[in-house]
Amino acid sequence: MKRIAIATLPFLAAALLVSGPALATSKKVTCHQIRSELASGKTAGEVAKELKVSTKTVNGCSQKKVASSKSHATHHTAPAAPPAQ
C-alpha cells in the first residue's frame, strides 16, 4: 500500500501544478473592471489585491486608458486654420 501511494505521489503533484494556473485564471478580469475600481478612488495595490491580479496588470490597464484617451483626443480635434497672409 505504501509503495502505491509513493508511486502515485509524483503524478498527483504534476496534476496539481498543471491545473493550478488554469484554476487561478478561470475568472477573467477586464481592463474596464480595473479602471472602474481605480476611478472609485482605490490604489493600484488595493485593486490588484481585490481582483486577484498583479499590479503590473493594473498599471497596464490604466496606461492603456491614458494612451487611448490621448489618441482619441487627437483624432477628434478640429484642424487648425491656415495662417493668415
Buried (B, 14 or more C-beta within 10 A) or exposed (E): EEEEEEEEEEEEEEEEEEEEEEEEEEEEBEBEBBBEBBEEEBEBEBBBEEBEBEBEBBBEBBEEBEEEEEEEEEEEEEEEEEEEE
